[in-house]
């Protein structure tokens, strides 16, 4: 039996725009998911998935289609039984499906190169999200904080002053594929509005990268607020998400936004270290879960550079 794990993620800035070629900044979150792969007891491969509460998820047919796609890319012809366990809520904007895909890819072939792992995980991810950008998979693969853009080398963002990021959950989940399709429909109906929004999000990704590199919490918060206003104009926020953002700002956050597809799921807030506990306490008092994560830890000496060049790989999947 092979066992492997992978990170989840939060997108700091750039969701949806990254699907259309703009940059995004993403931060890995641990733990994300684990995968155990063993030879099958029957002639058919199976996938069993436990959510973050230990409940077995019932979308068996979809999971088995995703498993078949991943096995085809990994060129595994022998049937396997796969058990996946999530440490993050599915449908919550924290990259659950990508974490499962990367953990599965690693368990299927522990010696695989990064490109091979990426392709295998993207095959899994495509079944759930239709046309994923690849940012979730890249963040799960590399860990830390990354800049991701299709057609460009993925780049790690480093500095010596970690920034406190509060991540919370609105309590509602969303179907990422359906939300992405809705944004695509809006883009077809109002291309100037949506492309302008995407350009603004791409520019805010550059601002976010620079703020992280300097450890500038105030500028990072302003970028979060600006990105949230853009995502609101794309009809991606909800009353619960807006309430969480307002609560975070009142508690001392320098800015807050939805993170991920929207229409439910995650909220993130930038804050100074002394304000972060107040933000989390305020969310909990209002009935929302939250946790503290750190962004952009320095790369360990001797760690290899990032080598993934992100292309439109989803078009090549089964």
Secondary structure by P-SEA (a helix, b strand, c coil): cccbbbbbbbbcccccccccbbbbbbbbbcccbbbbbccccccbbbbbbbccccccccaaaaaaaaaaaaaaaaccccbbbbbbbbccccccccaaaaaaaaaaaaaacccccaaaaaaaaaaaaaaccccccaaaaaaaaccccccccccccbbbbbccbbbbbbbbbccbbbcaaaaaaaaaaaaaacaaaaaaaaaaaaaaaaaaaaaaaaccaaaaaaaaaaaaaaaaaaccccaaaaaaaaaaaaaccccccccccccccbbbbbbcccaaaaaaaaaaaabbbbbbbbcccccccccccccccccccccccc
